[in-house]
Amino acid sequence: MLVYLLFIESDADKSFFEEIFYKFRKQMIYYAFGFVSNEVDAEDIVHDVFLKIAQKHLGVLKKIENETDIRNYLLKATKNTALNLSKAKYKEVTLSESETEEISDEGFVEKVCSQIEYTSILSAINSLNDIYRTVLYYHFVLNLPVKDVASLLGRSFSATKKQLARGKKKLLELLEGEEQI
């Protein structure tokens, strides 16, 4: 905590930061864990988020009046930081595997096809309306149960389940449309 507070000048800002830190830190770690599946990396992600807030973004956070909006801001920052870390690690793994691993032709084709399918599905999810995109991403990409998705988004279980069903239908329509091209 002391590291963060070194970047903050006023006592009121320090108090505000501490309140947010203790209120949302555990939830942010849990959320980051869904992206990286590693507790140490999840804690590092949350540390990076709070460090950036203390250094540059505390003013933005103070302007947000609603506690739910503050929570959403912090979770979005956590998600972006986690995705950046995941991309960096994926590039490292891909490079090290390609340098050291000799794979058969069948293995290569299977690996390429599964990567293309995954990329195609992610692209289709990203092209959906925000309501469906978020629910599908949390549920299928992050493997979160519907009740956890509902909790993270601040929605009821039934509304989240309905959005998931509608999102799956729209996703299938998109993917079937790509196959016909």
Sequence and secondary structure as in RCSB ss.txt:
>XXXX:A:sequence
MLVYLLFIESDADKSFFEEIFYKFRKQMIYYAFGFVSNEVDAEDIVHDVFLKIAQKHLGVLKKIENETDIRNYLL
KATKNTALNLSKAKYKEVTLSESETEEISDEGFVEKVCSQIEYTSILSAINSLNDIYRTVLYYHFVLNLPVKDVA
SLLGRSFSATKKQLARGKKKLLELLEGEEQI
>XXXX:A:secstr
 HHHHTT  SHHHHHHHHHHHHHHHHHHHHHHHHHHS HHHHHHHHHHHHHHIIIIIHHHHHH   HHHHHHHHH
HHHHHHHHHHHHHHHHHHHHHHHHH    HHHHHHHHHHHHHHHHHHHHHHHS HHHHHHHIIIIIS   HHHHH
HHHT  HHHHHHHHHHHHHHHHHHHHHHHH 
